[in-house]
Amino acid sequence: MTVRLQRENFDPAAEAAALTRGRTDIGAVVTFTGICRGAESGEPIAALTLEHYPGMAEAEIASHVEEANSRWPLMGVTVIHRYGRIEPGENIVLVVTASSHREAAFAAAEFLMDYLKTRAPFWKQVEAPAGKAWVEAKEADDAAADRWRKRREAAE
């Protein structure tokens, strides 16, 4: 398991290759890369600024990676999340999941992204021509994340 928070950009292909290097037991790798768009709510933006609490954020993300490992038979996970000022076209977040079969890798990647989008301790500020504004949570993102809680409760 790798969890990194960093200012620097990352290479998604290199990270996926590092996770699988020398492994012949992995049959599926799913990657998700979140990239900064050039518009937010239809308005052009110059950048996003992401803030977090160092130490706490890594621990929170690691606990959700552990939950993913308990739900699905994963053989490796990498989560990288950037912070600081990020311009349109730059990478924001990477989730890589590896398993012997695709179903677990897809489900775990989606679970982790839903968590990162809604519950991870990050705060997002948009820099637009009209000024800077903090981004509020979206109901659709919360609903996507809640389905994982409901699935766990139904299974118990």
C-alpha positions as CSV (number, residue, x, y, z in Angstrom):
1,M,0.0,0.0,0.0
2,T,1.3,3.4,-1.0
3,V,-0.3,6.7,0.2
4,R,1.4,9.9,-0.7
5,L,0.4,13.5,-0.5
6,Q,2.7,15.8,-2.5
7,R,2.9,19.2,-4.2
8,E,4.8,17.7,-7.2
9,N,3.1,16.2,-10.3
10,F,3.2,12.4,-10.8
11,D,3.4,10.0,-13.7
12,P,0.4,7.7,-13.6
13,A,1.9,5.1,-16.0
14,A,5.1,5.0,-13.9
15,E,3.2,4.6,-10.7
16,A,1.1,1.7,-12.1
17,A,4.2,0.0,-13.5
18,A,5.9,0.3,-10.1
19,L,2.9,-1.3,-8.4
20,T,3.1,-4.4,-10.7
21,R,6.8,-4.7,-11.4
22,G,8.0,-8.3,-11.0
23,R,4.5,-9.5,-10.2
24,T,2.9,-12.4,-12.2
25,D,0.0,-12.9,-9.8
26,I,-1.8,-9.7,-10.7
27,G,-4.4,-10.1,-13.4
28,A,-6.1,-6.7,-13.3
29,V,-4.9,-3.1,-12.7
30,V,-7.4,-0.2,-12.6
31,T,-6.1,3.4,-12.6
32,F,-8.0,6.6,-12.2
33,T,-6.3,9.9,-12.7
34,G,-8.2,13.1,-11.7
35,I,-7.1,16.1,-13.8
36,C,-7.8,19.8,-13.1
37,R,-10.4,21.1,-15.6
38,G,-10.2,24.6,-17.1
39,A,-13.7,25.4,-15.9
40,E,-15.7,25.0,-12.7
41,S,-19.5,25.3,-12.9
42,G,-19.2,26.6,-16.5
43,E,-16.8,29.4,-15.5
44,P,-13.1,29.4,-16.6
45,I,-10.6,29.0,-13.8
46,A,-6.9,29.8,-13.5
47,A,-6.2,27.2,-10.9
48,L,-7.4,25.1,-7.9
49,T,-5.7,25.3,-4.5
50,L,-6.0,22.2,-2.4
51,E,-5.3,22.4,1.4
52,H,-5.1,19.6,3.9
53,Y,-3.9,18.7,7.4
54,P,-0.5,17.0,7.1
55,G,-0.4,13.7,8.9
56,M,-4.1,13.5,9.5
57,A,-5.0,13.4,5.8
58,E,-2.5,10.6,5.1
59,A,-3.8,8.6,8.1
60,E,-7.4,9.0,7.0
61,I,-6.7,8.0,3.4
62,A,-4.7,5.0,4.7
63,S,-7.6,3.8,6.8
64,H,-9.9,3.9,3.7
65,V,-7.3,1.9,1.7
66,E,-7.3,-0.6,4.6
67,E,-11.1,-0.8,4.3
68,A,-10.8,-1.4,0.6
69,N,-8.4,-4.2,1.3
70,S,-10.9,-5.7,3.7
71,R,-13.7,-5.5,1.2
72,W,-11.9,-6.8,-1.9
73,P,-9.0,-9.2,-2.5
74,L,-6.5,-6.6,-3.5
75,M,-2.8,-7.2,-4.3
76,G,-1.7,-3.6,-4.2
77,V,-3.0,-0.1,-3.9
78,T,-1.4,3.3,-4.7
79,V,-3.1,6.6,-3.8
80,I,-1.4,9.9,-4.6
81,H,-3.1,13.2,-4.0
82,R,-1.6,16.6,-4.7
83,Y,-2.0,19.7,-2.7
84,G,-1.1,23.3,-3.3
85,R,-1.8,25.3,-6.4
86,I,-2.8,23.1,-9.4
87,E,-3.4,24.6,-12.9
88,P,-5.8,23.3,-15.6
89,G,-4.4,20.2,-17.3
90,E,-2.3,19.1,-14.3
91,N,-2.9,15.9,-12.4
92,I,-4.7,16.1,-9.0
93,V,-5.2,12.5,-7.8
94,L,-4.2,9.0,-8.7
95,V,-5.8,5.7,-7.5
96,V,-4.3,2.4,-8.7
97,T,-5.7,-0.9,-7.6
98,A,-4.4,-4.3,-8.4
99,S,-6.1,-7.7,-8.0
100,S,-6.2,-11.1,-9.6
101,H,-9.5,-10.2,-11.3
102,R,-11.0,-7.0,-12.7
103,E,-14.2,-6.8,-10.6
104,A,-12.3,-6.2,-7.3
105,A,-9.9,-3.8,-8.9
106,F,-12.7,-1.7,-10.4
107,A,-14.9,-1.7,-7.3
108,A,-12.0,-0.8,-5.0
109,A,-10.9,2.1,-7.2
110,E,-14.4,3.5,-7.4
111,F,-14.8,3.1,-3.6
112,L,-11.6,4.9,-3.0
113,M,-12.4,7.8,-5.4
114,D,-15.8,8.2,-3.9
115,Y,-14.2,8.5,-0.5
116,L,-11.5,10.9,-1.7
117,K,-14.1,13.1,-3.5
118,T,-16.4,13.4,-0.4
119,R,-14.7,12.6,2.8
120,A,-11.0,13.0,2.6
121,P,-9.8,16.0,4.6
122,F,-9.0,18.4,1.7
123,W,-10.4,21.8,1.0
124,K,-10.6,23.1,-2.5
125,Q,-10.5,26.7,-3.5
126,V,-11.1,27.9,-7.1
127,E,-9.2,30.8,-8.6
128,A,-11.4,32.4,-11.3
129,P,-11.5,35.8,-13.0
130,A,-14.1,37.0,-10.5
131,G,-11.9,36.0,-7.5
132,K,-11.3,33.0,-5.2
133,A,-14.0,30.9,-3.7
134,W,-14.1,27.7,-1.7
135,V,-15.9,24.8,-3.4
136,E,-18.9,23.3,-1.5
137,A,-19.6,19.6,-1.5
138,K,-22.0,18.3,-4.1
139,E,-25.0,16.2,-3.2
140,A,-24.4,13.8,-6.2
141,D,-20.9,13.1,-4.8
142,D,-22.2,12.4,-1.3
143,A,-24.9,10.1,-2.7
144,A,-22.2,8.1,-4.7
145,A,-20.2,7.7,-1.5
146,D,-23.2,6.7,0.6
147,R,-23.9,3.7,-1.6
148,W,-20.8,2.0,-0.2
149,R,-22.0,2.4,3.4
150,K,-25.4,1.1,2.4
151,R,-23.8,-2.0,0.7
152,R,-21.8,-2.7,3.8
153,E,-24.8,-2.4,6.0
154,A,-26.8,-4.7,3.7
155,A,-24.0,-7.3,3.8
156,E,-23.9,-7.4,7.6
